Amino acid sequence: MKKYVCNVCGYVYDPAKGDPDSGIQPGTPFESIPDDWECPVCGVGKEDFSAVEE
């Protein structure tokens, strides 16, 4: 599963960790996160994230 980085603040969403504070369980792919999810650091939406090339 790909990681995604916030284009605004640099937060990296790692699907292996999820975002438990926002109710996103570990193992959740970025594509499966609800569209209204926001970056836990700066609050921007999913549209402001880019896939991390590994």
PQR file with spaces between the fields and no chain letter, atoms N, CA, C, O and H, PARSE charges and radii, in Angstrom:
ATOM       1  N    MET     1       0.841   -1.189    0.000 -0.4000 1.5000
ATOM       2  CA   MET     1       0.000    0.000    0.000 -0.0000 2.0000
ATOM       3  C    MET     1       0.881    1.246    0.000  0.5500 1.7000
ATOM       4  O    MET     1       1.883    1.320    0.711 -0.5500 1.4000
ATOM       5  N    LYS     2       0.485    2.213   -0.808 -0.4000 1.5000
ATOM       6  CA   LYS     2       1.255    3.439   -0.938 -0.0000 2.0000
ATOM       7  C    LYS     2       1.031    4.368    0.245  0.5500 1.7000
ATOM       8  O    LYS     2      -0.048    4.414    0.836 -0.5500 1.4000
ATOM       9  H    LYS     2      -0.330    2.152   -1.385  0.4000 1.0000
ATOM      10  N    LYS     3       2.085    5.105    0.570 -0.4000 1.5000
ATOM      11  CA   LYS     3       1.983    6.181    1.543 -0.0000 2.0000
ATOM      12  C    LYS     3       1.635    7.460    0.784  0.5500 1.7000
ATOM      13  O    LYS     3       1.936    7.594   -0.402 -0.5500 1.4000
ATOM      14  H    LYS     3       2.961    5.068    0.090  0.4000 1.0000
ATOM      15  N    TYR     4       1.006    8.384    1.476 -0.4000 1.5000
ATOM      16  CA   TYR     4       0.644    9.668    0.885 -0.0000 2.0000
ATOM      17  C    TYR     4       1.147   10.786    1.779  0.5500 1.7000
ATOM      18  O    TYR     4       1.096   10.682    3.005 -0.5500 1.4000
ATOM      19  H    TYR     4       0.761    8.276    2.440  0.4000 1.0000
ATOM      20  N    VAL     5       1.639   11.871    1.153 -0.4000 1.5000
ATOM      21  CA   VAL     5       2.187   12.994    1.908 -0.0000 2.0000
ATOM      22  C    VAL     5       1.309   14.228    1.701  0.5500 1.7000
ATOM      23  O    VAL     5       0.835   14.491    0.596 -0.5500 1.4000
ATOM      24  H    VAL     5       1.680   11.955    0.157  0.4000 1.0000
ATOM      25  N    CYS     6       1.103   14.975    2.779 -0.4000 1.5000
ATOM      26  CA   CYS     6       0.358   16.227    2.713 -0.0000 2.0000
ATOM      27  C    CYS     6       1.227   17.270    2.012  0.5500 1.7000
ATOM      28  O    CYS     6       2.362   17.517    2.419 -0.5500 1.4000
ATOM      29  H    CYS     6       1.488   14.762    3.677  0.4000 1.0000
ATOM      30  N    ASN     7       0.683   17.881    0.953 -0.4000 1.5000
ATOM      31  CA   ASN     7       1.430   18.885    0.197 -0.0000 2.0000
ATOM      32  C    ASN     7       1.603   20.190    0.972  0.5500 1.7000
ATOM      33  O    ASN     7       2.426   21.026    0.599 -0.5500 1.4000
ATOM      34  H    ASN     7      -0.239   17.681    0.622  0.4000 1.0000
ATOM      35  N    VAL     8       0.840   20.370    2.038 -0.4000 1.5000
ATOM      36  CA   VAL     8       0.890   21.613    2.800 -0.0000 2.0000
ATOM      37  C    VAL     8       1.892   21.524    3.954  0.5500 1.7000
ATOM      38  O    VAL     8       2.752   22.392    4.101 -0.5500 1.4000
ATOM      39  H    VAL     8       0.172   19.691    2.341  0.4000 1.0000
ATOM      40  N    CYS     9       1.777   20.458    4.780 -0.4000 1.5000
ATOM      41  CA   CYS     9       2.613   20.409    5.989 -0.0000 2.0000
ATOM      42  C    CYS     9       3.625   19.271    6.016  0.5500 1.7000
ATOM      43  O    CYS     9       4.513   19.256    6.869 -0.5500 1.4000
ATOM      44  H    CYS     9       1.078   19.753    4.660  0.4000 1.0000
ATOM      45  N    GLY    10       3.506   18.309    5.086 -0.4000 1.5000
ATOM      46  CA   GLY    10       4.471   17.224    5.036 -0.0000 2.0000
ATOM      47  C    GLY    10       4.100   15.988    5.834  0.5500 1.7000
ATOM      48  O    GLY    10       4.869   15.028    5.871 -0.5500 1.4000
ATOM      49  H    GLY    10       2.785   18.321    4.392  0.4000 1.0000
ATOM      50  N    TYR    11       2.913   15.991    6.486 -0.4000 1.5000
ATOM      51  CA   TYR    11       2.460   14.797    7.205 -0.0000 2.0000
ATOM      52  C    TYR    11       2.363   13.634    6.232  0.5500 1.7000
ATOM      53  O    TYR    11       1.865   13.793    5.117 -0.5500 1.4000
ATOM      54  H    TYR    11       2.288   16.771    6.456  0.4000 1.0000
ATOM      55  N    VAL    12       2.838   12.465    6.647 -0.4000 1.5000
ATOM      56  CA   VAL    12       2.770   11.279    5.803 -0.0000 2.0000
ATOM      57  C    VAL    12       1.720   10.320    6.355  0.5500 1.7000
ATOM      58  O    VAL    12       1.801    9.881    7.502 -0.5500 1.4000
ATOM      59  H    VAL    12       3.243   12.335    7.552  0.4000 1.0000
ATOM      60  N    TYR    13       0.724   10.001    5.508 -0.4000 1.5000
ATOM      61  CA   TYR    13      -0.261    8.985    5.882 -0.0000 2.0000
ATOM      62  C    TYR    13       0.324    7.631    5.521  0.5500 1.7000
ATOM      63  O    TYR    13       0.578    7.350    4.349 -0.5500 1.4000
ATOM      64  H    TYR    13       0.658   10.358    4.576  0.4000 1.0000
ATOM      65  N    ASP    14       0.538    6.797    6.520 -0.4000 1.5000
ATOM      66  CA   ASP    14       1.062    5.445    6.335 -0.0000 2.0000
ATOM      67  C    ASP    14      -0.081    4.476    6.581  0.5500 1.7000
ATOM      68  O    ASP    14      -0.565    4.363    7.708 -0.5500 1.4000
ATOM      69  H    ASP    14       0.332    7.025    7.472  0.4000 1.0000
ATOM      70  N    PRO    15      -0.531    3.753    5.513 -0.5600 1.5000
ATOM      71  CA   PRO    15      -1.666    2.849    5.684  0.2800 2.0000
ATOM      72  C    PRO    15      -1.428    1.771    6.732  0.5500 1.7000
ATOM      73  O    PRO    15      -2.384    1.277    7.331 -0.5500 1.4000
ATOM      74  N    ALA    16      -0.182    1.397    6.965 -0.4000 1.5000
ATOM      75  CA   ALA    16       0.114    0.381    7.971 -0.0000 2.0000
ATOM      76  C    ALA    16      -0.233    0.886    9.376  0.5500 1.7000
ATOM      77  O    ALA    16      -0.569    0.094   10.257 -0.5500 1.4000
ATOM      78  H    ALA    16       0.595    1.798    6.478  0.4000 1.0000
ATOM      79  N    LYS    17      -0.150    2.210    9.580 -0.4000 1.5000
ATOM      80  CA   LYS    17      -0.451    2.810   10.886 -0.0000 2.0000
ATOM      81  C    LYS    17      -1.862    3.367   10.953  0.5500 1.7000
ATOM      82  O    LYS    17      -2.458    3.425   12.028 -0.5500 1.4000
ATOM      83  H    LYS    17       0.123    2.853    8.865  0.4000 1.0000
ATOM      84  N    GLY    18      -2.404    3.783    9.796 -0.4000 1.5000
ATOM      85  CA   GLY    18      -3.716    4.417    9.781 -0.0000 2.0000
ATOM      86  C    GLY    18      -3.672    5.759   10.487  0.5500 1.7000
ATOM      87  O    GLY    18      -2.615    6.381   10.591 -0.5500 1.4000
ATOM      88  H    GLY    18      -1.920    3.736    8.923  0.4000 1.0000
ATOM      89  N    ASP    19      -4.822    6.202   10.970 -0.4000 1.5000
ATOM      90  CA   ASP    19      -4.932    7.440   11.744 -0.0000 2.0000
ATOM      91  C    ASP    19      -5.950    7.181   12.848  0.5500 1.7000
ATOM      92  O    ASP    19      -7.070    7.689   12.800 -0.5500 1.4000
ATOM      93  H    ASP    19      -5.680    5.696   10.885  0.4000 1.0000
ATOM      94  N    PRO    20      -5.551    6.379   13.855 -0.5600 1.5000
ATOM      95  CA   PRO    20      -6.487    5.967   14.908  0.2800 2.0000
ATOM      96  C    PRO    20      -7.194    7.127   15.605  0.5500 1.7000
ATOM      97  O    PRO    20      -8.343    6.982   16.021 -0.5500 1.4000
ATOM      98  N    ASP    21      -6.527    8.278   15.741 -0.4000 1.5000
ATOM      99  CA   ASP    21      -7.146    9.428   16.405 -0.0000 2.0000
ATOM     100  C    ASP    21      -8.346    9.944   15.620  0.5500 1.7000
ATOM     101  O    ASP    21      -9.235   10.585   16.182 -0.5500 1.4000
ATOM     102  H    ASP    21      -5.593    8.395   15.403  0.4000 1.0000
ATOM     103  N    SER    22      -8.368    9.661   14.313 -0.4000 1.5000
ATOM     104  CA   SER    22      -9.487   10.087   13.457 -0.0000 2.0000
ATOM     105  C    SER    22     -10.394    8.917   13.091  0.5500 1.7000
ATOM     106  O    SER    22     -11.275    9.053   12.243 -0.5500 1.4000
ATOM     107  H    SER    22      -7.646    9.141   13.856  0.4000 1.0000
ATOM     108  N    GLY    23     -10.179    7.767   13.731 -0.4000 1.5000
ATOM     109  CA   GLY    23     -11.025    6.612   13.484 -0.0000 2.0000
ATOM     110  C    GLY    23     -10.642    5.787   12.266  0.5500 1.7000
ATOM     111  O    GLY    23     -11.422    4.950   11.812 -0.5500 1.4000
ATOM     112  H    GLY    23      -9.463    7.656   14.420  0.4000 1.0000
ATOM     113  N    ILE    24      -9.442    6.018   11.734 -0.4000 1.5000
ATOM     114  CA   ILE    24      -8.963    5.259   10.575 -0.0000 2.0000
ATOM     115  C    ILE    24      -8.061    4.137   11.090  0.5500 1.7000
ATOM     116  O    ILE    24      -6.976    4.387   11.615 -0.5500 1.4000
ATOM     117  H    ILE    24      -8.809    6.698   12.103  0.4000 1.0000
ATOM     118  N    GLN    25      -8.522    2.913   10.931 -0.4000 1.5000
ATOM     119  CA   GLN    25      -7.812    1.758   11.471 -0.0000 2.0000
ATOM     120  C    GLN    25      -6.530    1.451   10.692  0.5500 1.7000
ATOM     121  O    GLN    25      -6.466    1.713    9.491 -0.5500 1.4000
ATOM     122  H    GLN    25      -9.403    2.710   10.504  0.4000 1.0000
ATOM     123  N    PRO    26      -5.502    0.896   11.362 -0.5600 1.5000
ATOM     124  CA   PRO    26      -4.308    0.430   10.652  0.2800 2.0000
ATOM     125  C    PRO    26      -4.705   -0.551    9.551  0.5500 1.7000
ATOM     126  O    PRO    26      -5.611   -1.367    9.721 -0.5500 1.4000
ATOM     127  N    GLY    27      -4.011   -0.454    8.427 -0.4000 1.5000
ATOM     128  CA   GLY    27      -4.303   -1.321    7.292 -0.0000 2.0000
ATOM     129  C    GLY    27      -5.293   -0.717    6.310  0.5500 1.7000
ATOM     130  O    GLY    27      -5.661   -1.365    5.330 -0.5500 1.4000
ATOM     131  H    GLY    27      -3.275    0.209    8.289  0.4000 1.0000
ATOM     132  N    THR    28      -5.737    0.531    6.558 -0.4000 1.5000
ATOM     133  CA   THR    28      -6.693    1.188    5.667 -0.0000 2.0000
ATOM     134  C    THR    28      -5.959    1.916    4.545  0.5500 1.7000
ATOM     135  O    THR    28      -5.200    2.848    4.812 -0.5500 1.4000
ATOM     136  H    THR    28      -5.438    1.058    7.354  0.4000 1.0000
ATOM     137  N    PRO    29      -6.174    1.503    3.284 -0.5600 1.5000
ATOM     138  CA   PRO    29      -5.539    2.222    2.170  0.2800 2.0000
ATOM     139  C    PRO    29      -6.067    3.651    2.080  0.5500 1.7000
ATOM     140  O    PRO    29      -7.212    3.923    2.443 -0.5500 1.4000
ATOM     141  N    PHE    30      -5.231    4.549    1.598 -0.4000 1.5000
ATOM     142  CA   PHE    30      -5.612    5.955    1.482 -0.0000 2.0000
ATOM     143  C    PHE    30      -6.906    6.112    0.685  0.5500 1.7000
ATOM     144  O    PHE    30      -7.756    6.937    1.024 -0.5500 1.4000
ATOM     145  H    PHE    30      -4.301    4.328    1.304  0.4000 1.0000
ATOM     146  N    GLU    31      -7.049    5.322   -0.368 -0.4000 1.5000
ATOM     147  CA   GLU    31      -8.227    5.410   -1.229 -0.0000 2.0000
ATOM     148  C    GLU    31      -9.519    5.055   -0.490  0.5500 1.7000
ATOM     149  O    GLU    31     -10.607    5.442   -0.918 -0.5500 1.4000
ATOM     150  H    GLU    31      -6.359    4.652   -0.643  0.4000 1.0000
ATOM     151  N    SER    32      -9.400    4.322    0.614 -0.4000 1.5000
ATOM     152  CA   SER    32     -10.578    3.890    1.376 -0.0000 2.0000
ATOM     153  C    SER    32     -10.959    4.837    2.513  0.5500 1.7000
ATOM     154  O    SER    32     -11.979    4.643    3.175 -0.5500 1.4000
ATOM     155  H    SER    32      -8.517    4.008    0.961  0.4000 1.0000
ATOM     156  N    ILE    33     -10.130    5.864    2.736 -0.4000 1.5000
ATOM     157  CA   ILE    33     -10.442    6.850    3.782 -0.0000 2.0000
ATOM     158  C    ILE    33     -11.631    7.679    3.296  0.5500 1.7000
ATOM     159  O    ILE    33     -11.695    8.015    2.114 -0.5500 1.4000
ATOM     160  H    ILE    33      -9.302    6.022    2.198  0.4000 1.0000
ATOM     161  N    PRO    34     -12.577    8.016    4.181 -0.5600 1.5000
ATOM     162  CA   PRO    34     -13.716    8.856    3.768  0.2800 2.0000
ATOM     163  C    PRO    34     -13.253   10.174    3.142  0.5500 1.7000
ATOM     164  O    PRO    34     -12.223   10.726    3.527 -0.5500 1.4000
ATOM     165  N    ASP    35     -14.023   10.668    2.178 -0.4000 1.5000
ATOM     166  CA   ASP    35     -13.651   11.893    1.463 -0.0000 2.0000
ATOM     167  C    ASP    35     -13.603   13.118    2.359  0.5500 1.7000
ATOM     168  O    ASP    35     -12.960   14.110    2.013 -0.5500 1.4000
ATOM     169  H    ASP    35     -14.860   10.219    1.864  0.4000 1.0000
ATOM     170  N    ASP    36     -14.279   13.066    3.514 -0.4000 1.5000
ATOM     171  CA   ASP    36     -14.276   14.229    4.402 -0.0000 2.0000
ATOM     172  C    ASP    36     -13.159   14.184    5.444  0.5500 1.7000
ATOM     173  O    ASP    36     -13.096   15.045    6.322 -0.5500 1.4000
ATOM     174  H    ASP    36     -14.801   12.260    3.795  0.4000 1.0000
ATOM     175  N    TRP    37     -12.268   13.176    5.352 -0.4000 1.5000
ATOM     176  CA   TRP    37     -11.123   13.083    6.259 -0.0000 2.0000
ATOM     177  C    TRP    37     -10.220   14.288    6.036  0.5500 1.7000
ATOM     178  O    TRP    37     -10.100   14.789    4.918 -0.5500 1.4000
ATOM     179  H    TRP    37     -12.319   12.476    4.639  0.4000 1.0000
ATOM     180  N    GLU    38      -9.589   14.745    7.106 -0.4000 1.5000
ATOM     181  CA   GLU    38      -8.678   15.884    7.032 -0.0000 2.0000
ATOM     182  C    GLU    38      -7.328   15.514    7.615  0.5500 1.7000
ATOM     183  O    GLU    38      -7.233   14.658    8.495 -0.5500 1.4000
ATOM     184  H    GLU    38      -9.687   14.338    8.015  0.4000 1.0000
ATOM     185  N    CYS    39      -6.285   16.166    7.118 -0.4000 1.5000
ATOM     186  CA   CYS    39      -4.936   15.972    7.650 -0.0000 2.0000
ATOM     187  C    CYS    39      -4.963   16.235    9.150  0.5500 1.7000
ATOM     188  O    CYS    39      -5.434   17.290    9.576 -0.5500 1.4000
ATOM     189  H    CYS    39      -6.363   16.861    6.404  0.4000 1.0000
ATOM     190  N    PRO    40      -4.467   15.295    9.965 -0.5600 1.5000
ATOM     191  CA   PRO    40      -4.510   15.490   11.418  0.2800 2.0000
ATOM     192  C    PRO    40      -3.579   16.588   11.917  0.5500 1.7000
ATOM     193  O    PRO    40      -3.686   17.008   13.070 -0.5500 1.4000
ATOM     194  N    VAL    41      -2.672   17.057   11.072 -0.4000 1.5000
ATOM     195  CA   VAL    41      -1.738   18.104   11.494 -0.0000 2.0000
ATOM     196  C    VAL    41      -2.237   19.500   11.105  0.5500 1.7000
ATOM     197  O    VAL    41      -2.281   20.405   11.939 -0.5500 1.4000
ATOM     198  H    VAL    41      -2.585   16.716   10.136  0.4000 1.0000
ATOM     199  N    CYS    42      -2.622   19.669    9.804 -0.4000 1.5000
ATOM     200  CA   CYS    42      -2.970   21.020    9.352 -0.0000 2.0000
ATOM     201  C    CYS    42      -4.413   21.180    8.900  0.5500 1.7000
ATOM     202  O    CYS    42      -4.861   22.304    8.673 -0.5500 1.4000
ATOM     203  H    CYS    42      -2.587   18.934    9.127  0.4000 1.0000
ATOM     204  N    GLY    43      -5.158   20.074    8.762 -0.4000 1.5000
ATOM     205  CA   GLY    43      -6.583   20.166    8.493 -0.0000 2.0000
ATOM     206  C    GLY    43      -7.009   20.251    7.038  0.5500 1.7000
ATOM     207  O    GLY    43      -8.197   20.426    6.767 -0.5500 1.4000
ATOM     208  H    GLY    43      -4.794   19.161    8.946  0.4000 1.0000
ATOM     209  N    VAL    44      -6.077   20.132    6.084 -0.4000 1.5000
ATOM     210  CA   VAL    44      -6.491   20.148    4.675 -0.0000 2.0000
ATOM     211  C    VAL    44      -7.112   18.812    4.295  0.5500 1.7000
ATOM     212  O    VAL    44      -6.952   17.823    5.010 -0.5500 1.4000
ATOM     213  H    VAL    44      -5.112   19.990    6.304  0.4000 1.0000
ATOM     214  N    GLY    45      -7.821   18.779    3.167 -0.4000 1.5000
ATOM     215  CA   GLY    45      -8.498   17.565    2.732 -0.0000 2.0000
ATOM     216  C    GLY    45      -7.618   16.625    1.932  0.5500 1.7000
ATOM     217  O    GLY    45      -6.459   16.920    1.641 -0.5500 1.4000
ATOM     218  H    GLY    45      -7.951   19.582    2.585  0.4000 1.0000
ATOM     219  N    LYS    46      -8.204   15.470    1.579 -0.4000 1.5000
ATOM     220  CA   LYS    46      -7.482   14.435    0.832 -0.0000 2.0000
ATOM     221  C    LYS    46      -6.933   14.938   -0.494  0.5500 1.7000
ATOM     222  O    LYS    46      -5.920   14.434   -0.980 -0.5500 1.4000
ATOM     223  H    LYS    46      -9.146   15.230    1.815  0.4000 1.0000
ATOM     224  N    GLU    47      -7.605   15.945   -1.091 -0.4000 1.5000
ATOM     225  CA   GLU    47      -7.165   16.457   -2.388 -0.0000 2.0000
ATOM     226  C    GLU    47      -5.798   17.133   -2.325  0.5500 1.7000
ATOM     227  O    GLU    47      -5.172   17.371   -3.358 -0.5500 1.4000
ATOM     228  H    GLU    47      -8.427   16.354   -0.696  0.4000 1.0000
ATOM     229  N    ASP    48      -5.336   17.444   -1.112 -0.4000 1.5000
ATOM     230  CA   ASP    48      -4.031   18.091   -0.938 -0.0000 2.0000
ATOM     231  C    ASP    48      -2.936   17.090   -0.559  0.5500 1.7000
ATOM     232  O    ASP    48      -1.899   17.473   -0.016 -0.5500 1.4000
ATOM     233  H    ASP    48      -5.844   17.251   -0.273  0.4000 1.0000
ATOM     234  N    PHE    49      -3.170   15.815   -0.846 -0.4000 1.5000
ATOM     235  CA   PHE    49      -2.172   14.777   -0.607 -0.0000 2.0000
ATOM     236  C    PHE    49      -1.683   14.210   -1.933  0.5500 1.7000
ATOM     237  O    PHE    49      -2.428   14.154   -2.911 -0.5500 1.4000
ATOM     238  H    PHE    49      -4.012   15.504   -1.287  0.4000 1.0000
ATOM     239  N    SER    50      -0.418   13.789   -1.949 -0.4000 1.5000
ATOM     240  CA   SER    50       0.172   13.163   -3.125 -0.0000 2.0000
ATOM     241  C    SER    50       0.789   11.825   -2.740  0.5500 1.7000
ATOM     242  O    SER    50       1.293   11.659   -1.629 -0.5500 1.4000
ATOM     243  H    SER    50       0.186   13.834   -1.154  0.4000 1.0000
ATOM     244  N    ALA    51       0.744   10.878   -3.664 -0.4000 1.5000
ATOM     245  CA   ALA    51       1.363    9.569   -3.425 -0.0000 2.0000
ATOM     246  C    ALA    51       2.870    9.732   -3.291  0.5500 1.7000
ATOM     247  O    ALA    51       3.487   10.534   -3.993 -0.5500 1.4000
ATOM     248  H    ALA    51       0.335   11.013   -4.567  0.4000 1.0000
ATOM     249  N    VAL    52       3.456    8.958   -2.375 -0.4000 1.5000
ATOM     250  CA   VAL    52       4.898    8.966   -2.167 -0.0000 2.0000
ATOM     251  C    VAL    52       5.508    7.918   -3.082  0.5500 1.7000
ATOM     252  O    VAL    52       5.115    6.752   -3.056 -0.5500 1.4000
ATOM     253  H    VAL    52       2.955    8.307   -1.804  0.4000 1.0000
ATOM     254  N    GLU    53       6.469    8.342   -3.890 -0.4000 1.5000
ATOM     255  CA   GLU    53       7.166    7.392   -4.753 -0.0000 2.0000
ATOM     256  C    GLU    53       8.215    6.683   -3.924  0.5500 1.7000
ATOM     257  O    GLU    53       9.046    7.321   -3.278 -0.5500 1.4000
ATOM     258  H    GLU    53       6.788    9.290   -3.911  0.4000 1.0000
ATOM     259  N    GLU    54       8.173    5.353   -3.944 -0.4000 1.5000
ATOM     260  CA   GLU    54       9.124    4.591   -3.125 -0.0000 2.0000
ATOM     261  C    GLU    54      10.109    3.857   -3.997  0.5500 1.7000
ATOM     262  O    GLU    54      10.986    3.161   -3.485 -0.5500 1.4000
ATOM     263  H    GLU    54       7.498    4.835   -4.468  0.4000 1.0000
